[in-house]
């Protein structure tokens, strides 16, 4: 099981942080975090439920990651292992994550696929997403996988869709000519664009597109 303890600094103050695997005792708080990240008008159907969380900690506990700040649970990140072929990247979020239930987790696969990341709004200036991502990189290395992969929303794309194709938009973000709330964050975490996929997730802001963002295991 993964556990890393250290300090972060925010607004000139030091905060003790723990990154660890989440367990059944965390479920209630994890669902509360989901409710804070997806408040109305989002449907509560978007939140994790106990069956999904039970699958996460049972089928692939190494991919069930959370972060505490000063003893308070502040965010989570979930993954599963899949067998991914970069030459055939097209898929939907529902297909590759089993709609978040991860019953398709493949211990013999080659790729750690990120299902979800959530950080409490009150902690979003602390850099916690990047810290959890780094912990997942450690898991990729420990398990000898080829890569970490996940589909990133493109919430800024709808504002520029009349000017740019999805691929052109991602190129503009990657080159730093424009910023996207999700893709720019993933770039700062060390992820690189692999492919744009259609109908990845029902998402009006992204026009249903997603960008597969990769981190390759440097030891492979």
C-alpha positions in Angstrom: 0.0 0.0 0.0 1.1 3.5 -0.8 1.8 6.2 1.9 3.8 9.3 1.6 4.0 12.1 4.3 5.5 15.5 3.7 4.7 19.2 4.0 3.3 21.7 1.5 3.3 25.5 1.8 0.3 27.7 0.9 -0.1 31.4 1.7 3.1 31.3 3.7 1.9 28.5 5.9 3.1 24.9 6.3 0.6 22.1 6.0 1.2 18.4 6.8 0.1 16.2 3.9 -0.4 12.5 3.5 -1.0 10.8 0.1 -2.2 7.2 0.6 -4.6 4.6 -0.7 -8.2 5.1 0.3 -10.0 2.4 2.2 -13.6 1.5 3.1 -13.5 3.8 6.2 -13.1 6.8 3.8 -16.2 6.1 1.6 -18.6 8.5 3.3 -16.1 11.4 3.1 -15.2 10.5 -0.5 -18.8 10.7 -1.5 -19.1 14.1 0.3 -16.1 15.3 -1.7 -17.9 14.3 -4.9 -20.9 16.2 -3.8 -18.8 19.4 -3.3 -17.1 18.9 -6.7 -20.3 18.3 -8.6 -23.0 20.4 -6.9 -26.4 21.2 -8.4 -27.3 21.5 -11.3 -25.1 18.4 -11.6 -26.9 15.2 -10.8 -25.9 13.1 -7.8 -25.6 10.2 -10.3 -22.2 11.7 -11.1 -20.9 11.0 -7.6 -19.2 7.8 -6.6 -21.5 5.3 -4.9 -20.5 2.6 -2.4 -20.6 -0.2 -5.0 -18.1 1.7 -7.2 -15.8 2.5 -4.3 -15.9 -1.1 -3.0 -14.8 -2.2 -6.5 -12.0 0.3 -6.5 -10.5 -0.9 -3.2 -11.1 -4.6 -3.9 -10.2 -4.9 -7.6 -7.2 -2.5 -7.7 -6.4 -0.9 -4.3 -3.2 0.5 -5.6 -5.2 2.7 -8.0 -7.4 4.1 -5.2 -5.5 7.2 -4.0 -6.4 10.0 -1.7 -4.8 13.0 -0.1 -5.1 14.5 3.4 -4.2 18.0 4.5 -3.9 18.5 8.2 -5.8 15.3 8.8 -8.7 16.3 6.5 -9.5 14.3 3.4 -9.1 16.8 0.6 -9.2 14.8 -2.6 -9.0 11.5 -4.4 -7.8 10.0 -7.7 -8.8 6.6 -9.0 -7.3 4.4 -11.7 -7.4 0.9 -13.2 -5.1 -1.1 -15.4 -6.1 -1.7 -19.1 -4.4 -3.2 -22.1 -4.1 -0.1 -24.4 -2.9 0.0 -28.0 -1.7 3.5 -29.0 -2.5 2.7 -32.6 -6.2 2.3 -31.8 -6.9 5.1 -29.3 -10.6 5.6 -29.8 -12.8 4.8 -26.9 -15.3 6.4 -24.5 -14.9 7.0 -20.8 -17.8 4.6 -20.0 -16.2 1.8 -22.1 -12.7 2.0 -20.7 -13.7 2.5 -17.0 -16.8 0.3 -17.0 -18.7 3.5 -16.1 -16.5 3.8 -13.0 -17.1 0.3 -11.7 -13.7 -0.9 -13.1 -14.9 -4.6 -13.4 -12.8 -4.6 -16.6 -9.5 -4.1 -14.6 -6.8 -6.2 -16.2 -3.8 -7.0 -13.9 -1.9 -8.1 -17.0 -2.5 -4.8 -18.9 0.1 -2.3 -19.9 -1.5 1.1 -18.9 -2.7 2.7 -15.7 -5.8 4.6 -16.8 -7.1 7.5 -14.7 -10.8 7.1 -14.0 -11.4 10.3 -12.0 -9.7 13.1 -10.0 -11.6 15.2 -7.4 -10.2 18.0 -5.1 -12.4 19.8 -2.6 -13.0 23.4 -3.9 -11.6 24.8 -0.6 -8.2 23.1 -1.4 -7.9 23.8 -5.1 -5.1 26.3 -4.7 -2.9 23.9 -2.8 -1.6 21.9 -5.9 -3.1 18.6 -4.5 -4.0 17.2 -8.0 -0.4 17.3 -9.1 0.7 15.6 -5.9 -1.8 12.8 -6.4 -0.7 12.5 -10.0 2.9 12.1 -9.0 1.8 9.3 -6.6 0.2 7.6 -9.5 3.4 7.9 -11.5 5.1 6.1 -8.7 2.5 3.3 -9.0 3.2 3.0 -12.8 6.9 2.6 -12.1 6.4 0.1 -9.2 4.1 -2.1 -11.3 6.3 -1.9 -14.4 3.6 -0.5 -16.7 4.2 1.3 -19.9 2.3 4.5 -19.2 -0.3 6.5 -17.3 -3.2 7.6 -19.5 -6.5 9.3 -19.1 -8.9 11.4 -21.1 -8.9 15.1 -20.3 -12.0 17.3 -20.8 -11.5 20.4 -23.0 -13.9 22.8 -21.3 -12.5 25.9 -23.1 -12.9 24.4 -26.6 -16.6 25.5 -27.1 -15.4 29.1 -27.1 -13.0 28.5 -30.0 -14.8 25.7 -31.9 -15.8 28.1 -34.7 -12.1 28.9 -35.3 -10.2 25.7 -34.5 -10.5 22.0 -34.9 -10.1 20.0 -31.7 -6.6 19.1 -32.7 -5.7 22.7 -33.5 -7.1 23.8 -30.1 -4.9 21.3 -28.3 -1.9 22.5 -30.2 -2.6 26.0 -29.2 -2.9 25.0 -25.5 0.2 22.9 -25.7 2.2 25.7 -27.2 1.0 28.1 -24.5 -1.0 30.4 -26.8 -4.2 29.8 -24.9 -5.1 28.1 -21.6 -7.6 25.4 -20.9 -8.7 24.6 -17.2 -8.1 20.9 -17.6 -5.6 20.4 -20.4 -3.2 23.1 -19.1 -3.4 21.5 -15.6 -2.5 18.1 -17.1 0.4 19.6 -19.0 1.8 21.1 -15.8 1.6 17.6 -14.3 3.9 16.2 -17.0 1.3 14.7 -19.3 1.5 15.0 -23.0 -1.3 14.8 -25.7 -1.6 11.5 -27.4 -4.9 11.8 -29.4 -8.2 13.6 -29.5 -11.1 11.2 -29.3 -14.7 11.9 -30.4 -17.7 11.3 -28.2 -15.5 10.6 -25.2 -17.9 12.0 -22.6 -21.2 13.8 -22.7 -19.8 17.3 -22.2 -21.3 20.4 -23.8 -18.2 22.6 -23.0 -15.9 20.1 -24.8 -18.4 19.4 -27.5 -18.1 15.7 -26.3 -14.4 15.6 -27.3 -11.6 14.4 -24.9 -7.9 14.4 -25.2 -5.9 11.4 -24.2 -3.0 12.7 -22.1 -0.1 10.3 -21.5 2.9 10.0 -19.1 5.4 7.4 -20.2 7.3 5.3 -17.7 10.9 6.6 -18.1 12.3 3.2 -17.0 10.6 1.3 -19.9 
